[in-house]
Amino acid sequence: MFNKHPKGLVAASLANLGERFGFYTMMAILVLFLQAKFALSPKEAGLIYSTFYFSIYILALVGGIIADRTHNYKTTILAGIVLMAAGYVILAIPSEATAANKVMLLTVTCAALFIIAFGNGLFKGNLQALVGQMYDNPQYASMRDSGFSLFYMFINIGAIFAPPAAVGVRNWWLAHNGFAYNADLPALCHGYLDGTLQPQAAETFRTLASQVSGQTVTDFDSFAHAYLNVFSTGFHYAFAVAIIAMLVSLTIYVVNKRRFPDPSLKEASVKGGAAAMEMSPQEVKQRILALFAVFGVVIFFWFSFHQNGLTLTLFAKEYTELSLFGMPITAELFQSLNPFFVVFLTPLVMAVFARQRARGKEPSTPKKIAIGMGIAATGFVIMALGSYFGNLPLHADIVAAGTSPVKVTPLLLMATYLVLTIAELYISPLGISFVSKVAPPKYQGIMQGGWLGATAVGNQLLFIGAVLYESIPIWMTWTVFVVACCISMFTMLFMLKWLERVAK
């Protein structure tokens, strides 16, 4: 699998495992943690979630500028790993939220999220630029797309284990304190303490309180405080697992640091290659314009795709039957599906590309990205149809009842994640590959940051999904994302010939 690829690819991929572990820990539990600890609504939690993911990607642009200006990519990457670990340390410190300290603790939480985001910004785009330089060598140039697909596959190995680890730690802490897991209870506990539960929801709360305690509960006030504290503390300990993953990445990176290429030396190191050729100002301008055109298109994709940590997670918690073949599951575990599918589908997608390449019919990278947009639209069509024919209630009806009276099979989400992952494999690694190929040599870091900056804009728009989730029928929410992905696909197809010409 790696015979035709540079030796540093595996080490660079493994150095990225910790970042992916933390990323998917956040994707699985951040919104649920904010709701359980601070009683935030989907809109409020969604705003913090979207701002966090916006910051991760927009700060990659800052990280690219820093690396380009200092010509010190490797130290910038190292600083990013250390900062991410520090942010997770702050989040891992348990605390009990009360009316008196809620604002202060929420501020500390947001500060920790910013530290993680800034560290990620220093790390993410610059490591991708480092990998891109490996393929500037003419010996490996034809394998660039495949190389980034392999890179993407290996970094997601860490992501597979993040949600189960978070769930395992949280549920262990619940059991240690004599409680069982229930997805609906944190919101019901907050509603009881605030006196906002409607009669049906209050009855649901009393019933579930006795169920998770294994005994009849008479002091519901004490139960609500205790369950919320234990539930959120379990999430704090889950963040601590990400610290271990970051230390593993740090070790791998430090051990291999000297063996990695340096993007700042790109023009000098690739003698006779395309990157070493002097580019005219007109060519530089065309390349940058092409990259910004692609950046604008993918905003709509990321606005839709990264709903997996927001509205799709809320859907898993509130609208999905949390059992599969008679075995209980949790809402967070659905976040393992995407990295699992990435790892196991990447070889299949690469085989398809290799077969097309052998027949001289492999689509260009821009065309692959357009195809991915269409596949993503299909994933949300599945969600829209499943929600419509499932006759799912409005979110307001769930709040009134304390739980959804109608729940769909978890197979609906599983099928959606499968389709969305295939779309991701056509877009994310190949988009990174496209940027590394088209970006002028002296703008490698900042253009990788630009790709991540476009992702940031899409992520900042994520909160719109939470607003729709609370306001309109759920099937209509998914339809909005179908439209967004279709806009991306048709725009990409409209620009296809120009992008293919620039990328030659």
C-alpha positions in Angstrom: 0.0 0.0 0.0 2.9 2.4 0.8 5.5 1.1 -1.7 5.1 4.0 -4.0 4.8 6.7 -1.3 7.4 8.7 0.6 8.7 7.2 3.8 7.6 10.1 6.0 3.9 9.6 5.2 3.1 7.1 7.9 5.0 9.0 10.6 3.2 12.2 9.7 -0.2 10.4 9.7 0.5 8.9 13.1 1.6 12.3 14.5 -1.9 13.5 13.6 -3.7 10.8 15.6 -4.0 12.8 18.8 -5.5 15.8 17.0 -8.1 13.6 15.4 -8.8 11.8 18.7 -9.5 15.2 20.4 -11.5 16.5 17.4 -13.9 13.5 17.5 -14.1 13.6 21.2 -15.4 17.1 20.9 -17.7 16.1 18.0 -19.2 13.4 20.1 -19.7 15.1 23.4 -19.2 18.9 23.3 -22.8 19.9 22.6 -24.1 17.3 25.0 -21.6 18.4 27.7 -22.6 22.0 27.3 -26.3 21.1 27.6 -25.8 18.8 30.6 -23.5 21.1 32.6 -24.9 24.5 31.7 -28.5 23.9 30.7 -27.9 25.4 27.3 -30.6 25.1 24.6 -29.7 23.5 21.2 -29.3 27.1 19.8 -27.0 28.2 22.6 -24.9 25.1 22.6 -24.9 25.2 18.8 -23.5 28.7 18.7 -20.6 27.8 21.0 -20.0 24.6 19.0 -20.1 26.4 15.6 -17.8 29.1 16.9 -15.4 26.6 18.3 -15.2 24.7 15.0 -15.0 28.0 13.1 -12.0 29.0 15.3 -10.2 25.7 14.7 -10.2 26.2 11.0 -9.9 30.0 10.7 -6.9 29.9 13.1 -5.3 27.5 10.7 -5.1 30.5 8.3 -3.2 32.3 11.1 -1.0 29.3 11.7 -0.2 29.2 8.0 0.8 32.9 8.0 3.0 32.4 11.1 4.7 29.4 9.5 5.2 31.2 6.1 6.5 34.4 7.8 8.9 32.6 10.2 9.9 29.8 7.8 9.7 27.5 10.8 6.9 25.0 10.1 8.2 22.3 12.3 8.4 24.4 15.5 4.9 25.9 14.7 3.5 22.4 14.5 5.1 21.4 17.7 3.7 24.4 19.5 0.3 23.5 18.2 0.4 20.0 19.8 1.5 21.5 23.2 -1.3 24.1 23.2 -4.0 21.5 22.3 -2.9 19.3 25.2 -3.0 22.4 27.5 -6.6 23.1 26.5 -7.7 19.6 27.2 -6.1 19.7 30.6 -8.3 22.7 31.5 -11.4 21.0 30.3 -10.5 17.8 32.2 -10.7 19.6 35.6 -14.1 18.7 37.2 -16.3 21.4 38.7 -19.9 21.7 39.8 -21.9 24.3 38.0 -24.2 26.4 40.2 -26.2 29.5 39.8 -23.4 31.5 41.4 -20.5 30.2 39.3 -22.2 29.2 36.0 -21.0 32.3 34.0 -17.4 31.9 35.3 -17.2 28.2 34.5 -18.7 28.7 31.1 -16.1 31.5 30.4 -13.3 29.1 31.5 -14.7 26.4 29.2 -14.8 28.8 26.3 -11.2 29.9 27.0 -10.1 26.3 27.0 -11.9 25.7 23.7 -10.0 28.8 22.2 -6.7 27.4 23.4 -7.4 24.1 21.7 -8.6 25.9 18.6 -5.4 28.0 18.4 -3.2 25.0 18.9 -5.1 23.2 16.2 -4.6 26.2 13.9 -0.8 26.1 14.4 -0.8 22.3 13.8 -3.3 21.3 11.2 -2.6 23.2 8.0 1.1 23.2 8.4 1.3 19.5 8.8 -0.7 19.2 5.6 1.7 21.5 3.9 4.5 19.2 5.1 2.8 16.2 3.6 2.2 18.1 0.4 5.9 18.8 0.0 6.6 15.0 0.1 4.7 14.7 -3.2 6.5 17.6 -5.0 9.2 15.2 -5.7 8.6 14.0 -9.3 9.0 10.4 -8.1 5.8 10.7 -6.1 3.9 13.4 -7.9 1.4 11.0 -9.7 0.4 9.5 -6.3 -0.5 12.8 -4.6 -4.3 12.1 -4.5 -3.7 8.6 -3.2 -1.1 9.8 -0.7 -3.5 12.3 0.8 -6.2 9.6 0.9 -3.9 7.4 2.9 -3.0 10.2 5.1 -6.6 10.9 5.7 -7.3 7.3 6.4 -4.5 6.8 9.0 -5.3 10.0 10.9 -8.9 8.8 11.4 -7.7 5.6 13.2 -7.5 7.7 16.4 -10.9 9.2 15.7 -12.6 5.7 15.7 -11.8 5.2 19.4 -12.5 8.7 20.7 -16.4 8.4 21.1 -16.3 4.9 22.7 -13.6 6.1 25.0 -15.6 9.2 26.0 -18.8 7.2 26.5 -16.9 4.5 28.4 -15.4 6.9 30.9 -18.7 8.9 31.3 -20.8 5.7 31.9 -18.1 4.2 34.2 -18.4 7.3 36.4 -22.2 7.2 36.4 -22.1 3.5 37.4 -19.4 4.2 40.0 -21.9 6.7 41.6 -24.9 4.3 41.4 -26.5 5.8 38.3 -27.4 4.5 34.8 -27.2 6.4 31.5 -30.2 8.0 30.1 -30.0 10.5 27.2 -33.2 12.5 28.2 -32.4 13.0 31.9 -29.9 15.9 31.9 -32.4 18.2 30.2 -35.2 16.9 32.4 -33.1 17.5 35.6 -32.4 21.1 34.5 -36.1 21.6 33.7 -37.1 20.3 37.1 -34.7 22.5 39.0 -35.8 25.5 37.0 -39.5 24.7 37.4 -40.1 24.7 33.7 -41.2 21.1 33.1 -44.7 20.6 31.6 -46.9 18.0 33.4 -46.1 15.2 31.0 -42.4 15.9 31.1 -42.5 16.1 34.9 -44.0 12.6 35.0 -41.3 11.3 32.6 -38.7 12.8 34.9 -40.0 11.1 38.0 -40.2 7.7 36.2 -36.7 7.9 34.7 -35.2 9.1 38.0 -36.2 5.9 39.7 -35.1 3.8 36.7 -31.6 5.1 36.6 -31.2 5.0 40.4 -32.4 1.4 40.7 -34.6 2.5 43.6 -37.6 4.7 44.4 -36.6 8.3 44.4 -38.4 10.6 46.9 -36.1 13.7 47.0 -36.1 14.7 43.3 -34.2 18.0 44.0 -31.2 16.1 45.4 -31.4 13.5 42.7 -31.4 16.2 39.9 -28.3 18.0 41.4 -26.5 14.7 41.9 -27.2 13.2 38.5 -26.2 16.4 36.7 -23.0 16.7 38.6 -22.0 13.1 38.0 -23.0 13.2 34.4 -20.9 16.3 33.6 -18.0 15.1 35.7 -17.9 12.0 33.6 -17.5 14.2 30.5 -14.6 16.1 32.2 -12.8 12.8 32.7 -13.6 11.9 29.1 -11.6 15.1 28.0 -8.7 13.7 30.1 -8.4 10.8 27.7 -7.7 13.2 24.9 -4.6 14.5 26.8 -3.1 11.0 26.6 -3.8 10.9 22.8 -2.1 14.3 22.4 1.0 13.0 24.3 1.2 10.1 22.0 1.2 12.4 19.0 3.7 14.6 20.6 6.1 11.7 21.1 5.7 10.5 17.5 6.2 13.9 16.1 9.4 14.7 18.2 10.9 11.3 17.3 10.4 11.9 13.6 10.8 15.7 13.4 14.2 15.6 11.8 13.1 13.2 9.1 10.2 15.4 7.9 10.7 17.8 4.9 10.5 21.5 5.5 7.9 23.4 3.3 9.9 26.6 3.7 12.7 25.0 1.7 10.3 23.8 -1.1 11.7 25.8 -4.0 15.3 24.9 -3.2 14.7 21.2 -2.5 12.7 20.3 -5.6 15.3 20.8 -8.3 13.8 20.4 -11.7 10.3 19.9 -10.4 7.3 22.0 -11.1 7.6 23.8 -7.8 11.1 25.0 -8.7 10.0 26.6 -11.9 9.6 30.3 -11.8 5.9 31.3 -12.0 4.8 34.4 -13.7 2.6 36.9 -11.7 -0.3 36.0 -14.0 0.1 32.3 -13.2 0.3 33.0 -9.5 -2.9 35.1 -9.7 -4.8 32.4 -11.7 -3.8 29.7 -9.2 -4.9 31.8 -6.2 -8.2 32.8 -7.9 -8.9 29.1 -8.6 -8.2 28.1 -5.0 -10.4 30.9 -3.6 -13.2 29.7 -6.0 -13.0 26.2 -4.6 -12.8 27.6 -1.1 -16.1 29.4 -1.7 -17.8 26.3 -3.0 -16.8 24.0 -0.1 -18.3 26.4 2.5 -21.7 24.9 1.6 -20.4 21.3 2.0 -18.9 21.9 5.4 -22.0 23.8 6.6 -23.9 20.5 5.9 -21.3 17.8 6.6 -20.2 19.0 10.1 -23.8 18.9 11.3 -22.7 15.4 12.5 -21.6 16.9 15.8 -24.6 19.2 16.2 -28.0 18.4 14.7 -27.2 14.8 13.8 -26.0 14.3 17.4 -29.2 16.0 18.7 -31.2 13.7 16.4 -29.4 10.7 17.8 -30.2 11.7 21.4 -33.8 12.8 20.9 -35.3 11.0 17.8 -33.4 7.7 17.6 -34.1 4.4 19.4 -30.9 3.9 21.4 -30.6 0.2 21.0 -29.4 -2.0 18.2 -30.2 -5.7 17.9 -31.3 -5.7 21.5 -28.1 -4.0 22.8 -28.2 -0.5 24.3 -26.1 2.3 22.6 -25.6 6.0 23.3 -26.0 9.0 21.1 -22.3 9.7 21.2 -21.3 6.4 19.7 -22.7 7.4 16.3 -19.7 9.7 15.9 -17.5 6.6 15.6 -19.2 5.7 12.4 -17.6 8.4 10.3 -13.9 7.7 11.1 -14.7 3.9 11.0 -16.0 4.3 7.5 -13.1 6.5 6.5 -10.6 3.9 7.5 -12.3 0.9 5.9 -13.7 2.7 2.8 -10.5 4.5 1.8 -8.9 1.4 0.3 -12.1 0.8 -1.7 -12.3 4.4 -3.0 -8.6 4.3 -3.8 -9.1 1.1 -5.7 -11.8 2.7 -7.8 -9.6 5.6 -8.6 -6.7 3.2 -9.4 -8.9 1.3 -11.8 -10.1 4.5 -13.5 -6.5 5.7 -13.7 -5.4 2.4 -15.4 -8.1 2.8 -18.0 -7.3 6.5 -18.5 -10.7 7.6 -17.2 -9.9 8.8 -13.7 -11.8 12.1 -13.0 -9.8 15.2 -12.3 -9.5 16.3 -8.6 -12.1 19.1 -9.1 -14.5 16.7 -10.7 -14.1 14.2 -7.8 -14.9 17.1 -5.4 -18.1 17.8 -7.5 -19.1 14.2 -7.4 -18.6 14.2 -3.6 -21.0 17.1 -3.2 -23.7 15.1 -5.1 -23.1 12.1 -2.8 -23.4 14.3 0.3 -26.8 15.6 -1.0 -27.9 12.0 -1.2 -27.0 11.4 2.4 -29.3 14.2 3.6 -32.0 13.0 1.2 -32.0 9.7 3.2 -32.4 11.7 6.5 -35.2 13.8 5.0 -37.2 10.8 3.8 -36.6 8.8 7.0 -37.8 11.8 9.1 -40.8 12.6 6.9 -42.2 9.0 6.6 -41.3 8.4 10.3 -43.8 11.1 11.2 -41.4 12.6 13.7 -42.7 15.3 16.0 -41.5 18.9 16.3 -38.8 19.6 18.9 -41.3 21.6 20.9 -43.4 18.4 21.3 -40.4 16.5 22.6 -39.7 19.2 25.2 -43.4 19.1 26.3 -43.3 15.3 26.7 -39.8 15.0 28.1 -39.0 12.4 25.4 -40.0 11.8 21.8 -43.1 9.6 21.5 -41.8 8.4 18.1 -38.3 7.2 17.5 -36.6 5.9 14.4 -34.3 3.0 13.9 -30.5 3.7 14.4 -30.0 2.2 11.0 -31.2 5.5 9.5 -28.3 7.4 11.0 -25.9 4.5 10.1 -26.9 4.6 6.5 -26.5 8.4 6.4 -23.1 8.4 7.9 -22.0 5.7 5.4 -23.1 7.9 2.5 -21.7 11.1 4.0 -18.3 9.4 4.6 -18.1 8.4 0.9 -18.8 12.0 0.0 -16.1 13.1 2.5 -13.5 10.8 0.8 -14.2 12.5 -2.5 -13.8 16.0 -1.0 -11.7 16.4 2.1 -8.4 14.6 1.3 -8.7 15.5 -2.4 -9.3 19.1 -1.6 -6.1 19.1 0.5 -4.3 17.5 -2.4 -5.7 20.1 -4.8 -4.5 22.9 -2.6 -1.0 21.4 -2.2 -0.7 20.9 -6.0 -2.1 24.3 -7.2 -0.8 26.7 -4.4 2.3 28.7 -5.5 5.4 27.5 -3.5 5.8 30.6 -1.3 2.1 30.4 -0.3 1.8 26.8 0.7 1.1 27.4 4.3 -1.4 30.2 3.9 -3.3 28.4 1.1 -3.6 25.3 3.2 -4.9 27.7 5.9 -7.2 29.1 3.3 -8.8 25.7 2.7 -9.3 25.4 6.4 -10.5 28.9 6.5 -13.3 28.1 4.1 -14.1 25.1 6.3 -14.3 27.6 9.2 -16.9 29.8 7.5 -19.0 26.7 6.9 -18.6 25.7 10.5 -19.6 29.1 11.8 -22.9 28.6 9.9 -23.5 25.4 11.7 -25.7 27.1 14.3 -28.3 27.7 11.6 -28.9 24.0 11.7 -29.6 24.2 15.5 -32.0 27.1 14.8 -33.8 25.1 12.2 -33.8 22.0 14.3 -35.8 23.8 17.0 -38.1 25.7 14.7 -39.3 23.7 11.8 -40.2 20.0 11.0 -37.1 17.9 11.2 -37.4 16.7 7.6 -37.3 20.3 6.4 -34.1 20.8 8.3 -32.4 18.0 6.3 -33.8 19.4 3.1 -31.9 22.7 3.6 -28.7 20.7 3.6 -29.7 18.8 0.5 -30.1 22.2 -1.2 -26.7 23.5 0.1 -24.9 20.4 -1.2 -26.5 20.7 -4.6 -25.5 24.3 -4.9 -21.9 23.3 -4.2 -22.1 20.5 -6.8 -23.5 22.6 -9.7 -21.2 25.5 -9.0 -18.2 23.2 -9.0 -19.3 21.7 -12.3 -19.8 25.1 -13.8 -16.1 26.0 -13.0 -14.8 22.5 -13.9 -12.9 23.3 -17.2 -11.2 26.3 -15.8 -10.1 24.5 -12.6 -8.8 21.6 -14.6 -6.8 24.0 -16.8 -5.2 25.8 -13.9 -4.3 22.5 -12.1 -2.3 21.1 -15.1 
